[in-house]
């Protein structure tokens, strides 16, 4: 597992004492259940995925947002960092989805500071 380095405050991360395997499995199951195309990395706790979202002002327009979710070990502590990074797409759409992942999908794992 890669080490977490706090370089700057990232508003799209949270910390967990849960096993990284459990977190990754829960998130991948969510992506599969919602038919989101994704690519897990076999050597790291890392999943790349692409969302297709209909514009709320124009239903004929579909936008895509590419995201990477990584789970990183926090050095000298018994916890990990679950980090979401926007690769491409609209920032507001990315932030709305991150909030949903944190408060709904992975709510069980958001248990550390």
N, C-alpha and C positions, 0 to 999 in steps of 0.2 A: 504494500500500500504506500502511495506517495505521501510525503510529509506536507502538512499544512504550514504555510508561511504567511503570517499576517503582515502584508505589505501596506495595504490601505483598507479602510473599512468598506466591506462589500455588503450591500443591503440584500443580496440574494443568496445568503447562506444561513445555515443554522447549525447548532451543535447537538450531538447525540451521544448517549452512552450505550446505545444499542449496537449489536453486532452489524458490521457493514454488509454482510451477506443478507441479513434480514431486510435491511433498508433497500438494498439494490433489488432483491427479489420482489418486494412489495411494489416498487416503482415500475419494474419491468412488467409485472402482472397487470398493473394499471394501464400501461401503454398497450399491451396486447389486447386487453378487454375493450379498449377504446379505439382499436385499429389504427394506432399511431405508428408510422414507420420509424424504426429505431435500429441502431447498430451498437450492441454492447462490445466493449473491449474485453478480450479474454484474459489479458494480463494485468489489467488495472480495474479499479472500481470506477468505471467511466462508461456512460451511455450517451450516445449522440442521437437526437431525434428531431423530426421535422413536423411542425403543426401546420395544418391548413385551416384558416379561419375566415369566415365570411364577414366582410365589412359591415358594421352595424348601421351605417348610413346608406349603403348601396349594396343590396343583396346579390347583385350580379358580379361583384368584385370579390375575389378570394385572394387573401394574402398568405404568405408562408413565413414562418418564424422557425429558424434553426436554433437549437439549444443543446448545450452539453451539461450533463449532470455528473459531478465527480464526488467521490467520497475520499476524504484525506485524513490521515492520522494526525492528531494534535500531539506534538512532541511533549514528553514528560507528563502527559495527562491521560487518564483512562477515558478518552472520548474521541470522537471523530467530527469532522466538519463536512456537512453536505452542502455542496456549492453548485449553484446553477449559473451558467454563463450564456448570454445571448451571443450567437455567432452571426446571425443576420435577421433582418425583419424589424418590425416596428417595436420600439422600446415599450410603449404603453401596453401593447398586447402581451409581450414577454412578461412584464411585471405583474399583470393581472393573472396570468397562468402560474407564475411562481407562487403568488400568494395562495392560490388554490392548492398547489402541491403541498405547501407548508402547512396550511390550516385544515386541509381535508385528507388528501392522499397519504401524506407522511406525518400526520398529526401525532401519532403514537411515538415517533422518533424524536420529535422536537422537545427534548427533556433536559438540556444542559445549557449553560451560559458560557 
